[in-house]
Every structure is written in C-alpha cells, then in structure tokens.
Amino acid sequence: MSKKINSLFIPLRVNFRKHGSEIAEDIFYRFHPATFNVGPEICVFCKEQKNLTKEHVLPKWLFQNKKDIGFEIRSNQQSISYLKSVVPACNNCNNSILAEIEKKVIFILKNLEKNKYYDDNDLENIVRWLEILEYKLQVFSNRLKYIKYANETFSDFGMLPVSWMNHLWEMNPFKALSNLKFVQRNISIKNKSSNLNSLVIFKTKKPHFEFFHQPSEYIFISFPMYNNAIFYFFRRKFKNHKDSHPEAIEIMKKILD
C-alpha cells in the first residue's frame, strides 16, 4: 500500500514545480478588485480549466458532514460553514488523487489508534496530507472576501480577500502570497524524514473533532472516529519529540482552554 499512496503525491509535486508560481499568483490576484479581465477558473493543483469540481477545504469525513460548524474568521468575526468551504479542483485532482490520498490516510490513522503496524513512511504521508490541507486553507482565505465589522468606516475593506486583511496591520498583504508559495514548495519536496519530529501524535479520551491552525506555522486536528489527534509545525524543525511535544501542548492550552 505504501507504494500506491506514495505515487499519488507525485503529480502534485510535479505540478507545483512546473506551475506553482503561476497558480499562486492566479489565486492571490483573482479576487482583488484591481484585477481586470480575469480568465476562466483553474484547478488550484494543476492549472487545468476543464472539468472543474468543488473540493472541500476540510474533508467531509473529518467534520462528519455537519452543517452547523465552520470557520470563524478572526480578522472580522465572519463565519462560514465547513460544508460551504470549497476550492476549485479538476475532476482528476479531486477524485483520482486527493480522494484516494484521504482513503489511505484514514487507514493509517486507524492503525495509529489500534497500535497496529505503521512506519516512518506512514508518518511522512500524514505530513504530506497536512501540507495539502494547509494549502487548501490558504487558497480558501485568498478566495473569501473580507466582510467588515458593522462599525467599520472603511467600506473598501469588504472588496479585499480575507488573506490580505489578515496581514493588514503588518502592512504586508503580500505575505499571503509568500505563504502560498511556501506551502507549495513544501508539497513539492518528496522526502519528509526531517519533518517527523515536528509531528506530534496524541491519544484523546474519546473521539471528537477539533481543529485550529496558524497559516504556514502549525495545524491541530483531533479525529471524530478515532481516539487520537495530531499537531504539526510547518516551519519548525526539532531534534526530537521531547522538544516539539511541550511546545505543541503549550499552544493547545492557549487556544483550547
């Protein structure tokens, strides 16, 4: 099975090496109000324009297809359900690649919970899957328009993507573009062995769904069908899990408590 799931990541790596910069800039500028003569939508994984589908940012099995939970956009307290949170992907990338990757990841998660056989290659594939999730999250924030607070006076803010507004006070909206390219580069790298100490796996008392992330920094997911959860640092490298584990716990306490 390892060879089969490993092969599924190859076209994603190849596509981002060839077209990553073009795709990132299309995503970044497509919904900016100063952009004119926007071309047809493209698949955000391969640049294909035909047979586009809607790929859920978070897989439906992860939030169990619930309609009443979703993203809370901190920059303006906007809410949008996970069910409605999608990005454009061609039929091949959606159904022949991403869907198959998810099936294999579910199998790995099941083995993790039951302490059945798994190896470093399985853990590397979890890392690869988390990088894909992070990419979709960033694509989505670049496609979602900022909705201003009721008492805001700057009406033009509502024309900008959320990703731009997230970095407004840093005066660096182009950080959203660099984050997109950063995660594309991560996906295009085959070997993840040096990232394994950045992946922390927890046992939970009972199955439940919980999720949070900081773009290009970290992501946390607990799984509604298994007694486990994972935390992953996208940028940071650690010598061993003794270093990454307490830092993950500290972030989790601040956000979840």
Secondary structure, DSSP 8 states (H G I E B T S, - for coil): -HHHHHHHTHHHHHHHHHHHHHHHHHHHHHT-TT--S------TTT---SSEEEEESS-HHHHTT-SS-EEEETTTTEEEEGGG-EEEEEHIIIIIIIHHHHHHHHHHHHHHHTT----HHHHHHHHHHHHHHHHHHHHHHHHSB----TT---GGGGGSBHHHHTTGGGT-TTHHHHHHHHHHHHHH----GGGGGGEEEEE-SS---EEEEETTTEEEEE-TTSSEEEEEESS---SSHHHHHHHHHHHHHHHH-
